[in-house]
Amino acid sequence: MEMKKKINLELRNRAPEEVTELVLDNCLCVNGEIEGLNDTFKELEFLSMANVELSSLARLPSLNKLRKLELSDNIISGGLEVLAEKCPNLTYLNLSGNKIKDLSTVEALQNLKNLKSLDLFNCEITNLEDYRESIFELLQQITYLDGFDQEDNEAPDSEEEDDEDGDEDDEEEEENEAGPPEGYEEEEEEEEDEDEDEDEDEDEAGSELGEGEEEVGLSYLMKEEIQDEEDDDDYVEEGEEEEEEEGLRGEKRKRDAEDDGEEDD
């Protein structure tokens, strides 16, 4: 399949500016050049063109966000200066299995300031004496060459890096699940104690107020009873006075009747 058709297939009804990863391995380049790839793939971060019979990078579009570029098993022999111009933010470059023979070809990669990992495995340049020392001296920005650093420590792959990020996220989640820090709990306890003290003060104030109200109520009731008794006493006294007056009037009538009888005699 030609590269142009492969690109259209990989789009999967997406616009080029929506694509961040593009794998074009094992398709066919016409005349050894890139076809169908243009500046509209501006969000592209990973591009793989392994084993596509690519011999020239001259038609590589500007891909400013590209971080990883796979170009293994092609027939590239030079022209690497294009990479610094079109993909200035590359961190990983795989040129293994190409026709790169000497250090002068690789020297063009000095302008890739963010490059950390370079793979030249199975290229003729690896047969040079002191190959690794020479590359590390020439390209001082890189950390890994052919998968190993200068102390022969193996480079972590992308999956391991993702796992490390995942572990960090898991640790953060565990810390969140573990609860608030110790100082926070002490502050909460102090606030609860203060709230309890305030509630107790309010209860005491309420009890005192209630007792006062009860005293006032009792005093009022006692005053009413006293007043009722006084009213009863007044009523009794008035009744007695009326009875005395009636008795006096009866005696007077009796005396008057007796006087009338004496006159008749």
C-alpha positions as CSV (number, residue, x, y, z in Angstrom):
1,M,0.0,0.0,0.0
2,E,1.2,3.5,-0.9
3,M,2.0,5.9,2.0
4,K,-0.7,8.4,0.8
5,K,-3.4,5.7,1.0
6,K,-2.1,4.4,4.3
7,I,-2.4,7.9,5.8
8,N,-6.0,8.3,4.6
9,L,-6.7,4.9,6.2
10,E,-5.1,5.8,9.5
11,L,-7.1,9.0,9.8
12,R,-10.2,7.0,10.5
13,N,-12.6,9.9,9.6
14,R,-10.6,12.3,11.7
15,A,-9.2,15.7,10.6
16,P,-5.4,15.8,10.4
17,E,-5.2,18.3,13.2
18,E,-6.9,15.9,15.5
19,V,-4.2,13.2,15.1
20,T,-1.5,12.9,17.7
21,E,-0.1,9.5,16.7
22,L,0.4,8.1,13.2
23,V,1.9,4.7,12.3
24,L,2.8,4.2,8.6
25,D,5.0,1.1,8.9
26,N,5.6,-1.2,6.0
27,C,3.8,0.9,3.4
28,L,5.6,2.0,0.1
29,C,7.2,5.3,-0.5
30,V,7.2,6.6,-4.1
31,N,10.7,7.5,-5.2
32,G,11.9,7.1,-1.6
33,E,10.1,10.3,-0.4
34,I,7.3,11.1,2.0
35,E,3.9,11.6,0.4
36,G,0.5,12.6,1.8
37,L,2.0,14.0,5.1
38,N,1.7,17.8,5.4
39,D,1.6,20.7,7.8
40,T,-2.0,20.1,8.8
41,F,-0.8,17.3,11.1
42,K,0.3,20.0,13.5
43,E,-0.7,18.1,16.7
44,L,1.3,15.0,15.8
45,E,3.5,13.8,18.7
46,F,4.5,10.3,17.5
47,L,5.3,9.3,13.9
48,S,6.5,5.9,12.8
49,M,7.7,5.2,9.3
50,A,9.6,2.0,9.7
51,N,10.4,-0.2,6.7
52,V,8.9,2.1,4.1
53,E,11.9,2.3,1.7
54,L,12.5,5.9,2.7
55,S,15.7,7.5,1.4
56,S,15.1,11.2,1.8
57,L,13.7,13.4,4.5
58,A,13.4,16.5,2.2
59,R,9.6,16.4,2.1
60,L,9.1,16.0,5.8
61,P,6.5,18.7,6.9
62,S,6.9,21.0,9.9
63,L,5.8,19.1,12.9
64,N,6.7,21.3,15.9
65,K,5.0,19.1,18.5
66,L,6.6,15.8,17.3
67,R,8.5,14.1,20.2
68,K,9.2,10.6,18.9
69,L,10.2,9.7,15.3
70,E,10.7,6.1,14.2
71,L,12.6,5.7,10.9
72,S,14.2,2.3,11.3
73,D,14.9,-0.2,8.5
74,N,15.0,2.4,5.7
75,I,17.7,3.5,3.3
76,I,18.5,6.9,4.7
77,S,22.2,7.9,4.3
78,G,22.2,11.6,5.1
79,G,20.2,14.8,5.1
80,L,19.5,14.7,8.8
81,E,19.8,18.5,9.2
82,V,16.1,18.6,8.0
83,L,15.1,17.2,11.4
84,A,16.3,20.1,13.4
85,E,14.5,22.5,11.1
86,K,11.1,20.6,10.8
87,C,11.0,18.7,14.2
88,P,12.9,20.9,16.6
89,N,11.4,19.3,19.7
90,L,12.3,15.7,19.1
91,T,13.3,13.7,22.2
92,Y,13.6,10.3,20.6
93,L,14.9,9.3,17.2
94,N,15.3,5.8,15.9
95,L,17.6,5.5,12.8
96,S,18.5,1.9,13.3
97,G,19.0,-0.3,10.2
98,N,19.7,2.7,7.8
99,K,22.7,3.5,5.6
100,I,24.5,5.9,8.0
101,K,28.2,5.3,7.9
102,D,30.2,8.2,9.5
103,L,30.2,10.7,12.3
104,S,29.8,13.7,10.0
105,T,26.3,12.5,9.0
106,V,25.3,12.3,12.7
107,E,26.8,15.7,13.5
108,A,23.8,17.4,12.0
109,L,21.8,16.2,15.0
110,Q,23.6,18.6,17.3
111,N,20.9,21.2,16.7
112,L,18.2,18.9,18.2
113,K,18.7,20.4,21.6
114,N,15.9,18.3,23.3
115,L,17.1,15.0,21.9
116,K,17.6,12.4,24.7
117,S,17.6,9.1,23.0
118,L,19.2,8.1,19.7
119,D,19.2,4.6,18.1
120,L,21.8,3.8,15.4
121,F,21.8,0.0,15.9
122,N,22.6,-2.0,12.8
123,C,24.0,1.0,10.9
124,E,27.5,0.9,9.5
125,I,28.6,3.7,11.8
126,T,28.4,1.3,14.8
127,N,31.5,-0.5,13.4
128,L,33.7,2.5,14.0
129,E,36.3,2.3,16.7
130,D,35.2,4.0,19.9
131,Y,31.8,4.4,18.4
132,R,29.8,5.0,21.6
133,E,32.4,7.3,23.1
134,S,32.5,9.4,19.9
135,I,28.7,9.7,19.7
136,F,28.3,10.8,23.3
137,E,31.1,13.3,22.9
138,L,29.6,14.6,19.6
139,L,26.0,14.8,20.8
140,Q,26.3,15.8,24.5
141,Q,22.6,16.4,24.8
142,I,21.7,12.8,24.5
143,T,21.4,10.4,27.5
144,Y,20.8,7.1,25.7
145,L,22.5,5.6,22.7
146,D,21.1,2.4,21.3
147,G,19.1,1.9,24.4
148,F,21.9,2.4,27.0
149,D,23.5,5.4,28.7
150,Q,27.3,5.9,29.1
151,E,27.3,3.6,32.2
152,D,25.5,0.9,30.2
153,N,22.3,1.4,32.1
154,E,19.3,0.4,30.0
155,A,16.8,3.1,29.1
156,P,13.3,2.8,30.4
157,D,10.7,2.1,27.7
158,S,7.5,4.2,27.3
159,E,5.3,1.6,29.1
160,E,7.6,1.7,32.2
161,E,7.5,5.5,32.3
162,D,3.7,5.4,32.1
163,D,3.6,2.8,34.9
164,E,5.8,5.1,37.1
165,D,3.4,8.0,36.4
166,G,0.5,5.7,37.3
167,D,2.3,4.6,40.6
168,E,2.7,8.3,41.5
169,D,-1.0,8.8,40.9
170,D,-1.9,5.7,43.0
171,E,0.3,7.1,45.9
172,E,-1.5,10.4,45.7
173,E,-4.9,8.5,45.8
174,E,-3.7,6.4,48.8
175,E,-2.7,9.6,50.7
176,N,-6.1,11.1,50.0
177,E,-7.8,8.0,51.2
178,A,-5.7,7.8,54.3
179,G,-7.4,11.0,55.6
180,P,-6.3,14.4,56.6
181,P,-3.0,15.1,58.3
182,E,-2.6,14.7,62.1
183,G,-2.7,18.5,62.8
184,Y,-6.0,18.7,61.0
185,E,-7.6,16.1,63.3
186,E,-6.4,18.0,66.4
187,E,-7.8,21.2,65.1
188,E,-11.1,19.5,64.5
189,E,-11.1,18.1,68.0
190,E,-10.4,21.5,69.5
191,E,-13.2,23.0,67.5
192,E,-15.6,20.3,68.7
193,D,-14.5,20.9,72.4
194,E,-15.1,24.7,71.9
195,D,-18.6,24.0,70.4
196,E,-19.4,21.7,73.4
197,D,-18.3,24.4,75.9
198,E,-20.5,26.9,74.1
199,D,-23.5,24.6,74.2
200,E,-23.0,23.9,77.9
201,D,-22.8,27.7,78.6
202,E,-26.0,28.2,76.7
203,D,-27.7,25.4,78.6
204,E,-26.6,26.9,81.9
205,A,-27.8,30.3,80.9
206,G,-31.1,28.7,79.8
207,S,-31.5,26.9,83.1
208,E,-30.8,30.1,85.1
209,L,-33.3,31.9,82.9
210,G,-35.8,29.1,83.4
211,E,-35.4,29.2,87.2
212,G,-35.9,32.9,87.2
213,E,-39.0,32.6,85.2
214,E,-40.3,30.0,87.5
215,E,-39.7,32.2,90.5
216,V,-41.4,35.1,88.8
217,G,-44.4,32.8,88.0
218,L,-44.7,31.6,91.6
219,S,-44.5,35.1,92.9
220,Y,-47.2,36.2,90.6
221,L,-49.5,33.3,91.5
222,M,-49.0,33.9,95.2
223,K,-49.9,37.5,94.8
224,E,-53.0,36.6,93.0
225,E,-54.0,34.2,95.8
226,I,-53.4,36.9,98.4
227,Q,-55.5,39.3,96.4
228,D,-58.3,36.7,96.1
229,E,-58.3,36.2,99.8
230,E,-58.4,39.9,100.5
231,D,-61.3,40.2,98.1
232,D,-63.1,37.4,99.9
233,D,-62.5,39.1,103.2
234,D,-63.9,42.3,101.9
235,Y,-67.0,40.4,100.6
236,V,-67.5,38.8,104.0
237,E,-67.2,42.2,105.8
238,E,-69.7,43.8,103.5
239,G,-72.2,40.9,104.1
240,E,-71.8,41.3,107.9
241,E,-72.3,45.0,107.7
242,E,-75.5,44.5,105.6
243,E,-76.8,42.0,108.2
244,E,-76.1,44.4,111.0
245,E,-77.9,47.2,109.2
246,E,-81.0,45.0,108.6
247,G,-81.0,43.9,112.2
248,L,-80.9,47.6,113.3
249,R,-83.7,48.4,111.0
250,G,-85.8,45.5,112.4
251,E,-85.2,46.6,116.0
252,K,-86.2,50.1,115.0
253,R,-89.4,48.9,113.4
254,K,-90.2,46.9,116.5
255,R,-89.6,49.8,118.8
256,D,-91.9,52.0,116.6
257,A,-94.6,49.4,116.7
258,E,-94.4,49.3,120.5
259,D,-94.6,53.1,120.7
260,D,-97.7,53.1,118.6
261,G,-99.4,50.5,120.8
262,E,-98.8,52.5,123.9
263,E,-100.3,55.6,122.3
264,D,-103.4,53.6,121.4
265,D,-103.8,52.6,125.0
